[in-house]
């Protein structure tokens, strides 16, 4: 069950991340050079490995990682909403 929850949250994180990358927000010009590599797509790889790591930990029996990823998703969603709505 935890893997399915993480998978669905991961889809939401990738969608929010991609929307922010495509928004052209001026804040994106201030990210470190290693996140700007590949036109910002390097940060999507980081996002993938965070999801993969959480899924591997949950599959090994560490259910607390579901809650950690839920918290990460909430912060990620709030940040994306503020960037996309022009509040930042």
Beta strands, then each sheet from edge to edge (+ up, - down):
end
